[in-house]
């Protein structure tokens, strides 16, 4: 399925980037002792991923709502 929506591509890119950052942080911290700042840094990476997923979901719901409103207005 072709996706010509620039906003959706950008949001998807942000989700992928946040996932890679979180994974990379976890990999880099794997063989080191943890401290409180590491836990906060990992939590921030998880929040970034959560925010990116939320924004993408909200945009998808918005697009669906607009399309439904247009179809309902035609009918």
Biopython code that builds the backbone (N, CA, C, O; Angstrom):
import numpy as np
from Bio.PDB.StructureBuilder import StructureBuilder

atoms = [
    (1, "UNK", "N", (0.842, -1.178, 0.000)),
    (1, "UNK", "CA", (0.000, 0.000, 0.000)),
    (1, "UNK", "C", (0.881, 1.233, 0.000)),
    (1, "UNK", "O", (1.752, 1.387, 0.856)),
    (2, "UNK", "N", (0.655, 2.095, -0.948)),
    (2, "UNK", "CA", (1.444, 3.313, -1.067)),
    (2, "UNK", "C", (0.963, 4.341, -0.054)),
    (2, "UNK", "O", (-0.238, 4.504, 0.161)),
    (3, "UNK", "N", (1.904, 5.026, 0.559)),
    (3, "UNK", "CA", (1.559, 6.045, 1.546)),
    (3, "UNK", "C", (2.141, 7.372, 1.091)),
    (3, "UNK", "O", (3.339, 7.615, 1.234)),
    (4, "UNK", "N", (1.282, 8.237, 0.536)),
    (4, "UNK", "CA", (1.724, 9.534, 0.041)),
    (4, "UNK", "C", (1.547, 10.640, 1.068)),
    (4, "UNK", "O", (1.805, 11.806, 0.768)),
    (5, "UNK", "N", (1.117, 10.299, 2.261)),
    (5, "UNK", "CA", (0.855, 11.284, 3.298)),
    (5, "UNK", "C", (2.165, 11.647, 4.008)),
    (5, "UNK", "O", (2.725, 10.832, 4.740)),
    (6, "UNK", "N", (2.640, 12.857, 3.789)),
    (6, "UNK", "CA", (3.919, 13.293, 4.355)),
    (6, "UNK", "C", (3.891, 13.329, 5.882)),
    (6, "UNK", "O", (4.884, 12.994, 6.529)),
    (7, "UNK", "N", (2.776, 13.729, 6.452)),
    (7, "UNK", "CA", (2.680, 13.790, 7.915)),
    (7, "UNK", "C", (2.765, 12.391, 8.502)),
    (7, "UNK", "O", (3.471, 12.167, 9.485)),
    (8, "UNK", "N", (2.038, 11.441, 7.895)),
    (8, "UNK", "CA", (2.074, 10.064, 8.394)),
    (8, "UNK", "C", (3.472, 9.465, 8.259)),
    (8, "UNK", "O", (3.935, 8.755, 9.152)),
    (9, "UNK", "N", (4.138, 9.750, 7.150)),
    (9, "UNK", "CA", (5.517, 9.258, 6.974)),
    (9, "UNK", "C", (6.428, 9.832, 8.049)),
    (9, "UNK", "O", (7.273, 9.120, 8.592)),
    (10, "UNK", "N", (6.265, 11.107, 8.357)),
    (10, "UNK", "CA", (7.090, 11.754, 9.383)),
    (10, "UNK", "C", (6.820, 11.142, 10.758)),
    (10, "UNK", "O", (7.754, 10.877, 11.515)),
    (11, "UNK", "N", (5.550, 10.919, 11.080)),
    (11, "UNK", "CA", (5.211, 10.322, 12.371)),
    (11, "UNK", "C", (5.736, 8.890, 12.473)),
    (11, "UNK", "O", (6.242, 8.490, 13.522)),
    (12, "UNK", "N", (5.622, 8.130, 11.408)),
    (12, "UNK", "CA", (6.152, 6.766, 11.394)),
    (12, "UNK", "C", (7.663, 6.781, 11.566)),
    (12, "UNK", "O", (8.221, 5.956, 12.289)),
    (13, "UNK", "N", (8.314, 7.710, 10.907)),
    (13, "UNK", "CA", (9.760, 7.854, 11.042)),
    (13, "UNK", "C", (10.147, 8.175, 12.484)),
    (13, "UNK", "O", (11.139, 7.652, 12.992)),
    (14, "UNK", "N", (9.377, 9.023, 13.135)),
    (14, "UNK", "CA", (9.654, 9.375, 14.533)),
    (14, "UNK", "C", (9.500, 8.158, 15.449)),
    (14, "UNK", "O", (10.287, 7.977, 16.378)),
    (15, "UNK", "N", (8.486, 7.320, 15.189)),
    (15, "UNK", "CA", (8.289, 6.114, 15.996)),
    (15, "UNK", "C", (9.480, 5.176, 15.825)),
    (15, "UNK", "O", (10.015, 4.654, 16.803)),
    (16, "UNK", "N", (9.888, 4.968, 14.583)),
    (16, "UNK", "CA", (11.021, 4.076, 14.314)),
    (16, "UNK", "C", (12.289, 4.621, 14.964)),
    (16, "UNK", "O", (13.060, 3.867, 15.559)),
    (17, "UNK", "N", (12.501, 5.922, 14.851)),
    (17, "UNK", "CA", (13.689, 6.551, 15.446)),
    (17, "UNK", "C", (13.680, 6.390, 16.972)),
    (17, "UNK", "O", (14.710, 6.082, 17.571)),
    (18, "UNK", "N", (12.522, 6.598, 17.592)),
    (18, "UNK", "CA", (12.416, 6.453, 19.050)),
    (18, "UNK", "C", (12.656, 5.007, 19.475)),
    (18, "UNK", "O", (13.295, 4.758, 20.497)),
    (19, "UNK", "N", (12.141, 4.042, 18.685)),
    (19, "UNK", "CA", (12.375, 2.634, 18.999)),
    (19, "UNK", "C", (13.863, 2.301, 18.915)),
    (19, "UNK", "O", (14.403, 1.617, 19.784)),
    (20, "UNK", "N", (14.512, 2.784, 17.877)),
    (20, "UNK", "CA", (15.945, 2.510, 17.716)),
    (20, "UNK", "C", (16.753, 3.142, 18.842)),
    (20, "UNK", "O", (17.683, 2.524, 19.361)),
    (21, "UNK", "N", (16.402, 4.385, 19.228)),
    (21, "UNK", "CA", (17.105, 5.049, 20.327)),
    (21, "UNK", "C", (16.961, 4.276, 21.629)),
    (21, "UNK", "O", (17.935, 4.102, 22.361)),
    (22, "UNK", "N", (15.744, 3.809, 21.920)),
    (22, "UNK", "CA", (15.523, 3.068, 23.152)),
    (22, "UNK", "C", (16.304, 1.753, 23.139)),
    (22, "UNK", "O", (16.936, 1.387, 24.129)),
    (23, "UNK", "N", (16.251, 1.050, 22.006)),
    (23, "UNK", "CA", (16.978, -0.207, 21.879)),
    (23, "UNK", "C", (18.486, 0.021, 22.005)),
    (23, "UNK", "O", (19.177, -0.738, 22.685)),
    (24, "UNK", "N", (18.989, 1.059, 21.353)),
    (24, "UNK", "CA", (20.425, 1.360, 21.405)),
    (24, "UNK", "C", (20.862, 1.703, 22.827)),
    (24, "UNK", "O", (21.927, 1.277, 23.273)),
    (25, "UNK", "N", (20.044, 2.470, 23.535)),
    (25, "UNK", "CA", (20.368, 2.809, 24.918)),
    (25, "UNK", "C", (20.432, 1.549, 25.773)),
    (25, "UNK", "O", (21.343, 1.385, 26.584)),
    (26, "UNK", "N", (19.454, 0.659, 25.585)),
    (26, "UNK", "CA", (19.441, -0.589, 26.363)),
    (26, "UNK", "C", (20.659, -1.445, 26.032)),
    (26, "UNK", "O", (21.263, -2.039, 26.925)),
    (27, "UNK", "N", (21.021, -1.512, 24.758)),
    (27, "UNK", "CA", (22.190, -2.299, 24.354)),
    (27, "UNK", "C", (23.474, -1.708, 24.937)),
    (27, "UNK", "O", (24.336, -2.450, 25.409)),
    (28, "UNK", "N", (23.605, -0.408, 24.909)),
    (28, "UNK", "CA", (24.821, 0.244, 25.425)),
    (28, "UNK", "C", (24.951, 0.091, 26.936)),
    (28, "UNK", "O", (26.062, 0.075, 27.466)),
    (29, "UNK", "N", (23.830, -0.021, 27.626)),
    (29, "UNK", "CA", (23.846, -0.108, 29.084)),
    (29, "UNK", "C", (23.865, -1.543, 29.591)),
    (29, "UNK", "O", (23.897, -1.773, 30.800)),
    (30, "UNK", "N", (23.845, -2.490, 28.696)),
    (30, "UNK", "CA", (23.668, -3.889, 29.071)),
    (30, "UNK", "C", (24.773, -4.411, 29.995)),
    (30, "UNK", "O", (24.470, -5.094, 30.973)),
    (31, "UNK", "N", (26.018, -4.116, 29.721)),
    (31, "UNK", "CA", (27.126, -4.692, 30.484)),
    (31, "UNK", "C", (27.682, -3.757, 31.552)),
    (31, "UNK", "O", (28.769, -3.988, 32.081)),
    (32, "UNK", "N", (26.938, -2.709, 31.866)),
    (32, "UNK", "CA", (27.410, -1.741, 32.845)),
    (32, "UNK", "C", (26.494, -1.764, 34.069)),
    (32, "UNK", "O", (25.314, -2.097, 33.960)),
    (33, "UNK", "N", (27.038, -1.412, 35.224)),
    (33, "UNK", "CA", (26.169, -1.332, 36.403)),
    (33, "UNK", "C", (25.180, -0.158, 36.249)),
    (33, "UNK", "O", (25.516, 0.888, 35.693)),
    (34, "UNK", "N", (23.978, -0.360, 36.749)),
    (34, "UNK", "CA", (22.938, 0.660, 36.621)),
    (34, "UNK", "C", (22.958, 1.587, 37.814)),
    (34, "UNK", "O", (23.312, 1.191, 38.925)),
    (35, "UNK", "N", (22.574, 2.820, 37.572)),
    (35, "UNK", "CA", (22.364, 3.762, 38.659)),
    (35, "UNK", "C", (21.065, 4.516, 38.382)),
    (35, "UNK", "O", (20.401, 4.259, 37.378)),
    (36, "UNK", "N", (20.711, 5.422, 39.247)),
    (36, "UNK", "CA", (19.436, 6.125, 39.131)),
    (36, "UNK", "C", (19.366, 6.942, 37.840)),
    (36, "UNK", "O", (18.316, 6.980, 37.199)),
    (37, "UNK", "N", (20.431, 7.576, 37.459)),
    (37, "UNK", "CA", (20.399, 8.387, 36.233)),
    (37, "UNK", "C", (20.180, 7.508, 34.996)),
    (37, "UNK", "O", (19.543, 7.948, 34.039)),
    (38, "UNK", "N", (20.691, 6.288, 35.000)),
    (38, "UNK", "CA", (20.441, 5.362, 33.895)),
    (38, "UNK", "C", (18.957, 5.001, 33.803)),
    (38, "UNK", "O", (18.388, 4.919, 32.715)),
    (39, "UNK", "N", (18.352, 4.790, 34.959)),
    (39, "UNK", "CA", (16.928, 4.456, 34.971)),
    (39, "UNK", "C", (16.092, 5.618, 34.447)),
    (39, "UNK", "O", (15.145, 5.414, 33.687)),
    (40, "UNK", "N", (16.445, 6.845, 34.855)),
    (40, "UNK", "CA", (15.724, 8.012, 34.357)),
    (40, "UNK", "C", (15.942, 8.207, 32.862)),
    (40, "UNK", "O", (15.011, 8.575, 32.145)),
    (41, "UNK", "N", (17.135, 7.971, 32.394)),
    (41, "UNK", "CA", (17.423, 8.110, 30.964)),
    (41, "UNK", "C", (16.628, 7.082, 30.161)),
    (41, "UNK", "O", (16.075, 7.410, 29.111)),
    (42, "UNK", "N", (16.568, 5.848, 30.644)),
    (42, "UNK", "CA", (15.786, 4.830, 29.950)),
    (42, "UNK", "C", (14.302, 5.167, 29.985)),
    (42, "UNK", "O", (13.595, 4.968, 28.997)),
    (43, "UNK", "N", (13.836, 5.669, 31.099)),
    (43, "UNK", "CA", (12.433, 6.078, 31.202)),
    (43, "UNK", "C", (12.134, 7.193, 30.194)),
    (43, "UNK", "O", (11.071, 7.197, 29.574)),
    (44, "UNK", "N", (13.057, 8.127, 30.031)),
    (44, "UNK", "CA", (12.862, 9.195, 29.052)),
    (44, "UNK", "C", (12.808, 8.648, 27.629)),
    (44, "UNK", "O", (12.025, 9.130, 26.810)),
    (45, "UNK", "N", (13.626, 7.656, 27.331)),
    (45, "UNK", "CA", (13.576, 7.022, 26.011)),
    (45, "UNK", "C", (12.225, 6.338, 25.799)),
    (45, "UNK", "O", (11.647, 6.411, 24.715)),
    (46, "UNK", "N", (11.731, 5.677, 26.840)),
    (46, "UNK", "CA", (10.423, 5.026, 26.736)),
    (46, "UNK", "C", (9.306, 6.057, 26.566)),
    (46, "UNK", "O", (8.358, 5.819, 25.818)),
    (47, "UNK", "N", (9.404, 7.187, 27.245)),
    (47, "UNK", "CA", (8.405, 8.235, 27.096)),
    (47, "UNK", "C", (8.428, 8.828, 25.691)),
    (47, "UNK", "O", (7.378, 9.139, 25.129)),
    (48, "UNK", "N", (9.618, 8.984, 25.128)),
    (48, "UNK", "CA", (9.722, 9.469, 23.752)),
    (48, "UNK", "C", (9.007, 8.519, 22.793)),
    (48, "UNK", "O", (8.288, 8.959, 21.896)),
    (49, "UNK", "N", (9.207, 7.226, 22.984)),
    (49, "UNK", "CA", (8.548, 6.227, 22.146)),
    (49, "UNK", "C", (7.037, 6.275, 22.352)),
    (49, "UNK", "O", (6.277, 6.217, 21.385)),
    (50, "UNK", "N", (6.609, 6.379, 23.579)),
    (50, "UNK", "CA", (5.181, 6.459, 23.877)),
    (50, "UNK", "C", (4.550, 7.690, 23.230)),
    (50, "UNK", "O", (3.466, 7.602, 22.653)),
    (51, "UNK", "N", (5.220, 8.828, 23.322)),
    (51, "UNK", "CA", (4.703, 10.062, 22.720)),
    (51, "UNK", "C", (4.626, 9.954, 21.206)),
    (51, "UNK", "O", (3.663, 10.426, 20.602)),
    (52, "UNK", "N", (5.614, 9.347, 20.594)),
    (52, "UNK", "CA", (5.608, 9.181, 19.140)),
    (52, "UNK", "C", (4.457, 8.271, 18.714)),
    (52, "UNK", "O", (3.779, 8.552, 17.726)),
    (53, "UNK", "N", (4.235, 7.190, 19.448)),
    (53, "UNK", "CA", (3.117, 6.293, 19.148)),
    (53, "UNK", "C", (1.776, 6.988, 19.340)),
    (53, "UNK", "O", (0.859, 6.805, 18.540)),
    (54, "UNK", "N", (1.659, 7.779, 20.393)),
    (54, "UNK", "CA", (0.412, 8.496, 20.655)),
    (54, "UNK", "C", (0.104, 9.486, 19.538)),
    (54, "UNK", "O", (-1.031, 9.560, 19.068)),
    (55, "UNK", "N", (1.106, 10.243, 19.113)),
    (55, "UNK", "CA", (0.898, 11.219, 18.043)),
    (55, "UNK", "C", (0.474, 10.534, 16.750)),
    (55, "UNK", "O", (-0.424, 11.014, 16.057)),
    (56, "UNK", "N", (1.106, 9.431, 16.429)),
    (56, "UNK", "CA", (0.747, 8.685, 15.226)),
    (56, "UNK", "C", (-0.684, 8.168, 15.320)),
    (56, "UNK", "O", (-1.433, 8.236, 14.346)),
    (57, "UNK", "N", (-1.062, 7.661, 16.463)),
    (57, "UNK", "CA", (-2.416, 7.156, 16.671)),
    (57, "UNK", "C", (-3.450, 8.277, 16.559)),
    (57, "UNK", "O", (-4.497, 8.095, 15.939)),
    (58, "UNK", "N", (-3.161, 9.422, 17.153)),
    (58, "UNK", "CA", (-4.085, 10.548, 17.081)),
    (58, "UNK", "C", (-4.282, 11.018, 15.645)),
    (58, "UNK", "O", (-5.397, 11.350, 15.243)),
    (59, "UNK", "N", (-3.216, 11.044, 14.885)),
    (59, "UNK", "CA", (-3.315, 11.466, 13.493)),
    (59, "UNK", "C", (-4.141, 10.467, 12.682)),
    (59, "UNK", "O", (-4.939, 10.864, 11.833)),
    (60, "UNK", "N", (-3.951, 9.183, 12.942)),
    (60, "UNK", "CA", (-4.733, 8.156, 12.250)),
    (60, "UNK", "C", (-6.218, 8.307, 12.580)),
    (60, "UNK", "O", (-7.062, 8.195, 11.691)),
    (61, "UNK", "N", (-6.541, 8.557, 13.839)),
    (61, "UNK", "CA", (-7.932, 8.760, 14.231)),
    (61, "UNK", "C", (-8.505, 10.009, 13.574)),
    (61, "UNK", "O", (-9.661, 10.018, 13.151)),
    (62, "UNK", "N", (-7.703, 11.054, 13.488)),
    (62, "UNK", "CA", (-8.124, 12.295, 12.843)),
    (62, "UNK", "C", (-8.464, 12.044, 11.372)),
    (62, "UNK", "O", (-9.510, 12.474, 10.885)),
    (63, "UNK", "N", (-7.565, 11.339, 10.669)),
    (63, "UNK", "CA", (-7.804, 11.052, 9.252)),
    (63, "UNK", "C", (-9.077, 10.228, 9.071)),
    (63, "UNK", "O", (-9.873, 10.490, 8.170)),
    (64, "UNK", "N", (-9.260, 9.235, 9.931)),
    (64, "UNK", "CA", (-10.456, 8.404, 9.841)),
    (64, "UNK", "C", (-11.706, 9.254, 10.061)),
    (64, "UNK", "O", (-12.688, 9.115, 9.331)),
    (65, "UNK", "N", (-11.675, 10.125, 11.053)),
    (65, "UNK", "CA", (-12.829, 10.980, 11.351)),
    (65, "UNK", "C", (-13.161, 11.920, 10.200)),
    (65, "UNK", "O", (-14.331, 12.108, 9.866)),
    (66, "UNK", "N", (-12.147, 12.502, 9.600)),
    (66, "UNK", "CA", (-12.371, 13.408, 8.465)),
    (66, "UNK", "C", (-12.972, 12.640, 7.286)),
    (66, "UNK", "O", (-13.928, 13.101, 6.663)),
    (67, "UNK", "N", (-12.416, 11.485, 6.986)),
    (67, "UNK", "CA", (-12.937, 10.685, 5.872)),
    (67, "UNK", "C", (-14.373, 10.254, 6.119)),
    (67, "UNK", "O", (-15.199, 10.286, 5.207)),
    (68, "UNK", "N", (-14.675, 9.851, 7.350)),
    (68, "UNK", "CA", (-16.035, 9.441, 7.681)),
    (68, "UNK", "C", (-16.980, 10.617, 7.552)),
    (68, "UNK", "O", (-18.088, 10.461, 7.038)),
    (69, "UNK", "N", (-16.569, 11.792, 8.007)),
    (69, "UNK", "CA", (-17.416, 12.981, 7.908)),
    (69, "UNK", "C", (-17.696, 13.335, 6.453)),
    (69, "UNK", "O", (-18.814, 13.725, 6.118)),
    (70, "UNK", "N", (-16.714, 13.207, 5.599)),
    (70, "UNK", "CA", (-16.896, 13.497, 4.173)),
    (70, "UNK", "C", (-17.871, 12.502, 3.552)),
    (70, "UNK", "O", (-18.770, 12.892, 2.806)),
    (71, "UNK", "N", (-17.695, 11.219, 3.859)),
    (71, "UNK", "CA", (-18.594, 10.198, 3.316)),
    (71, "UNK", "C", (-20.022, 10.418, 3.829)),
    (71, "UNK", "O", (-20.983, 10.305, 3.068)),
    (72, "UNK", "N", (-20.154, 10.730, 5.117)),
    (72, "UNK", "CA", (-21.483, 10.979, 5.671)),
    (72, "UNK", "C", (-22.122, 12.209, 5.035)),
    (72, "UNK", "O", (-23.334, 12.227, 4.821)),
    (73, "UNK", "N", (-21.332, 13.237, 4.730)),
    (73, "UNK", "CA", (-21.874, 14.449, 4.121)),
    (73, "UNK", "C", (-22.335, 14.181, 2.690)),
    (73, "UNK", "O", (-23.300, 14.786, 2.223)),
    (74, "UNK", "N", (-21.646, 13.274, 1.997)),
    (74, "UNK", "CA", (-22.031, 12.929, 0.630)),
    (74, "UNK", "C", (-23.344, 12.142, 0.633)),
    (74, "UNK", "O", (-24.213, 12.342, -0.215)),
    (75, "UNK", "N", (-23.458, 11.248, 1.606)),
    (75, "UNK", "CA", (-24.665, 10.408, 1.683)),
    (75, "UNK", "C", (-25.753, 11.194, 2.315)),
    (75, "UNK", "O", (-26.863, 10.688, 2.482)),
]
sb = StructureBuilder()
sb.init_structure("model")
sb.init_model(0)
sb.init_chain("A")
sb.init_seg("    ")
for serial, (resi, resn, name, xyz) in enumerate(atoms, 1):
    if name == "N":
        sb.init_residue(resn, " ", resi, " ")
    sb.init_atom(name, np.array(xyz, "f"), 0.0, 1.0, " ", f" {name:<3s}", serial, name[0])
structure = sb.get_structure()
